[in-house]
Amino acid sequence: MNAKVLRALSYGVYAVGVKTPDGRLSASIVNALAQVTNDPPCVCVCVNHKNYTNECIKESGQFSISVFSREATLIQIGSLGFTSGRDHDKLAAQKFRVDPNGLPLLEDNICAWFICKVIGQTETSTHTLFLAEVADTSEEVAGHPMSYEYYHTVVKGKTPKNAPHA
């Protein structure tokens, strides 16, 4: 199978922000996120069972999405995608703010954000698909979102082992 064919699909690079069960803030990288309805606005995000973010979403029932722009760097993405929030403060090197629900919203190289409330979930053998209603969004999209293809071909990024297609 040629993974480059799947990268040609239209999907992006996102940071999923969470509040951990012990009250800390964390985030991880996902590329499998899609809008599934318009009214009410709902999205589906896919998170590996091994990722601490999965556990945090199940515990809290909410998460934030920060949409990376094409200006995002490998260092910024890598600091969220190649370590675990169980062991590291993944937001230590990130500029972010906290929304009224206590969720982190990244500020550097982000072109949009939204806040999500989980309304359902489905388990696969390796991942959880979280269905969530969008509760709030940024006022606008500033710049160009980074696609997963752009991440691989222009930024020359690598794929974390817990990514949806790994």
Summary of the structure (lengths in Angstrom):
residues: 166
radius of gyration: 14.5
end to end distance: 12.2
largest distance: 44.1
contacts: 508
relative contact order: 0.24
helix: 17%
strand: 41%
